[in-house]
Amino acid sequence: MKSSYWFGALVLCCVFSTGVRAEESNITVVRVDPVLDTELLGYILSHQRADVFERAMVLDAKQGDAFWNVYDQYEKEKEELDGKRLRLLGTYISKHATLSAEEAVTLMEQAGANQQADLALRQKYFRLLSKQVDSLVAARFAQLDDLIGMATRLAILGNVPLVGDDSTATSEPGKLSETPAAGASDR
């Protein structure tokens, strides 16, 4: 319970810290030129998620057996969606500075379809878990899965340049570069 509390608190701090920093008079945006190791990222996505569920689900022995049987099925289907997401991200990162309008539309449509499939999968397994264990346990699963997905997306997207933004390029991949925020001035 405590680990899920701190995990949630960390996510909220990350989300709200940008709003607080926006009020500072001299803001510097630090961006990273990402180097994407999709194999490692895929491993982290699947294994960290299972660790969080193991710590945060608070299951008795009977619920635990039923939950993990269903979760294993879920994880197999989730890996397919994560693979698609990583391929889309890799495509975007390799083309972000020179992306054509048509490529942007295609990537956005594919990313949207992937997010819809992710939500549908979570809802499917919520219904399955509701039948196998308990609706409260199933709701906790869905909530944790959404939280983990959001935190993962924030961690990744926080380091991904915006479409057409080539100012994040550095001399070496993975090195930080500092650029003043748009609209920032020496007040």
C-alpha positions as CSV (number, residue, x, y, z in Angstrom):
1,M,0.0,0.0,0.0
2,K,2.8,2.4,0.9
3,S,4.7,1.8,-2.3
4,S,1.6,2.6,-4.4
5,Y,1.0,5.7,-2.4
6,W,4.6,7.0,-3.0
7,F,4.4,6.0,-6.6
8,G,1.2,8.0,-7.1
9,A,2.6,10.9,-5.2
10,L,5.7,10.9,-7.4
11,V,3.6,10.9,-10.5
12,L,1.5,13.8,-9.2
13,C,4.6,15.8,-8.3
14,C,6.0,15.3,-11.8
15,V,2.7,16.4,-13.4
16,F,2.2,19.5,-11.3
17,S,5.9,20.5,-11.1
18,T,5.8,21.9,-14.6
19,G,3.0,24.3,-13.7
20,V,4.9,25.5,-10.7
21,R,8.1,26.0,-12.7
22,A,6.2,28.0,-15.3
23,E,5.8,30.8,-12.9
24,E,9.5,31.2,-12.5
25,S,10.9,34.3,-14.2
26,N,13.9,32.5,-15.9
27,I,12.9,29.1,-17.1
28,T,15.3,26.7,-18.8
29,V,13.9,23.6,-20.5
30,V,16.2,20.6,-20.5
31,R,15.7,18.1,-23.2
32,V,17.4,14.8,-24.0
33,D,18.2,13.6,-27.4
34,P,16.7,10.1,-26.9
35,V,18.5,6.9,-27.8
36,L,15.9,4.2,-27.9
37,D,16.8,0.7,-26.8
38,T,13.5,-1.0,-27.5
39,E,14.5,-4.4,-26.2
40,L,15.5,-2.9,-22.8
41,L,12.5,-0.7,-22.7
42,G,10.2,-3.6,-23.5
43,Y,11.8,-5.6,-20.7
44,I,11.4,-2.8,-18.2
45,L,7.8,-2.2,-19.2
46,S,6.8,-5.8,-18.6
47,H,8.8,-6.5,-15.5
48,Q,8.4,-3.3,-13.6
49,R,4.6,-3.5,-14.1
50,A,4.5,-7.0,-12.6
51,D,6.6,-5.9,-9.6
52,V,4.2,-3.0,-8.9
53,F,1.2,-5.3,-9.1
54,E,2.8,-7.8,-6.8
55,R,3.5,-5.2,-4.2
56,A,0.2,-3.2,-4.5
57,M,-2.6,-5.7,-5.1
58,V,-2.9,-6.9,-1.5
59,L,-4.3,-10.3,-2.3
60,D,-5.1,-13.3,-0.1
61,A,-3.9,-16.7,-1.2
62,K,-7.1,-17.6,-3.0
63,Q,-7.3,-14.3,-4.8
64,G,-3.6,-14.4,-5.6
65,D,-3.8,-17.6,-7.6
66,A,-6.8,-16.5,-9.6
67,F,-5.4,-13.0,-10.1
68,W,-2.0,-14.2,-11.4
69,N,-3.5,-16.7,-13.8
70,V,-5.6,-14.0,-15.4
71,Y,-2.7,-11.5,-15.2
72,D,-0.4,-13.8,-17.1
73,Q,-2.9,-13.9,-20.0
74,Y,-3.2,-10.1,-19.8
75,E,0.5,-9.6,-19.9
76,K,0.8,-11.7,-23.1
77,E,-1.8,-9.5,-24.9
78,K,-0.2,-6.3,-23.4
79,E,3.2,-7.2,-24.8
80,E,1.8,-7.0,-28.3
81,L,0.4,-3.5,-27.7
82,D,3.7,-2.4,-26.0
83,G,5.6,-3.7,-29.1
84,K,3.5,-1.7,-31.4
85,R,3.9,1.4,-29.2
86,L,7.7,1.0,-29.2
87,R,7.8,0.6,-32.9
88,L,5.7,3.8,-33.4
89,L,8.0,5.6,-30.9
90,G,11.1,4.4,-32.7
91,T,9.6,5.6,-36.1
92,Y,8.7,8.9,-34.6
93,I,12.1,9.5,-33.0
94,S,13.9,8.7,-36.2
95,K,11.8,11.1,-38.3
96,H,10.5,13.8,-35.8
97,A,12.5,16.6,-37.4
98,T,11.6,15.8,-41.0
99,L,8.1,14.3,-40.5
100,S,5.8,15.0,-43.4
101,A,2.2,15.9,-42.9
102,E,1.1,12.5,-44.2
103,E,3.5,10.7,-41.9
104,A,2.3,12.7,-38.9
105,V,-1.3,11.8,-39.7
106,T,-0.4,8.1,-40.0
107,L,1.5,8.0,-36.8
108,M,-1.2,9.9,-34.9
109,E,-3.9,7.5,-36.2
110,Q,-1.8,4.5,-35.3
111,A,-1.0,5.9,-31.8
112,G,-4.6,6.6,-31.2
113,A,-5.7,3.1,-32.3
114,N,-3.0,1.7,-29.9
115,Q,-4.3,3.8,-27.0
116,Q,-7.9,2.7,-27.7
117,A,-6.7,-1.0,-27.9
118,D,-4.9,-0.5,-24.6
119,L,-8.0,0.8,-22.9
120,A,-10.1,-2.0,-24.4
121,L,-7.7,-4.6,-23.1
122,R,-7.7,-3.1,-19.6
123,Q,-11.5,-3.1,-19.6
124,K,-11.6,-6.7,-20.9
125,Y,-9.4,-7.9,-18.1
126,F,-11.3,-5.8,-15.5
127,R,-14.4,-7.8,-16.5
128,L,-12.5,-11.1,-16.4
129,L,-11.0,-10.4,-13.0
130,S,-14.4,-9.2,-11.7
131,K,-15.7,-12.7,-12.4
132,Q,-12.6,-14.5,-11.1
133,V,-11.9,-12.6,-7.8
134,D,-13.8,-9.5,-6.8
135,S,-14.9,-6.3,-8.5
136,L,-12.8,-4.2,-6.0
137,V,-9.7,-6.3,-6.8
138,A,-10.4,-5.9,-10.5
139,A,-10.9,-2.2,-10.1
140,R,-7.6,-1.9,-8.2
141,F,-5.9,-3.8,-11.1
142,A,-7.4,-1.4,-13.7
143,Q,-6.4,1.6,-11.6
144,L,-2.8,0.4,-11.1
145,D,-2.5,-0.5,-14.8
146,D,-3.6,2.9,-15.8
147,L,-1.3,4.6,-13.3
148,I,1.7,2.5,-14.5
149,G,0.9,3.2,-18.1
150,M,0.6,6.9,-17.5
151,A,3.8,7.1,-15.5
152,T,5.6,5.2,-18.2
153,R,4.3,7.4,-20.9
154,L,5.2,10.6,-19.0
155,A,8.7,9.3,-18.4
156,I,9.1,8.5,-22.1
157,L,7.3,11.4,-23.7
158,G,9.1,13.9,-21.4
159,N,12.2,13.0,-23.3
160,V,10.8,13.0,-26.8
161,P,11.0,16.1,-29.0
162,L,8.0,17.7,-30.4
163,V,7.1,17.4,-34.1
164,G,9.5,19.4,-36.2
165,D,11.6,20.4,-33.3
166,D,15.2,19.9,-34.3
167,S,16.6,22.2,-31.6
168,T,17.0,19.3,-29.2
169,A,19.8,17.8,-31.3
170,T,23.1,17.6,-29.4
171,S,26.6,16.5,-30.6
172,E,26.2,13.2,-28.8
173,P,23.1,11.1,-28.4
174,G,21.8,11.0,-24.9
175,K,23.5,14.2,-23.8
176,L,21.4,17.0,-22.3
177,S,21.1,20.3,-24.1
178,E,19.6,23.4,-22.5
179,T,17.4,25.7,-24.5
180,P,15.4,28.7,-23.1
181,A,11.7,28.1,-22.9
182,A,9.5,29.8,-25.4
183,G,8.3,33.1,-24.0
184,A,10.9,33.1,-21.1
185,S,12.5,36.4,-20.5
186,D,14.7,38.1,-18.0
187,R,12.0,40.0,-16.1
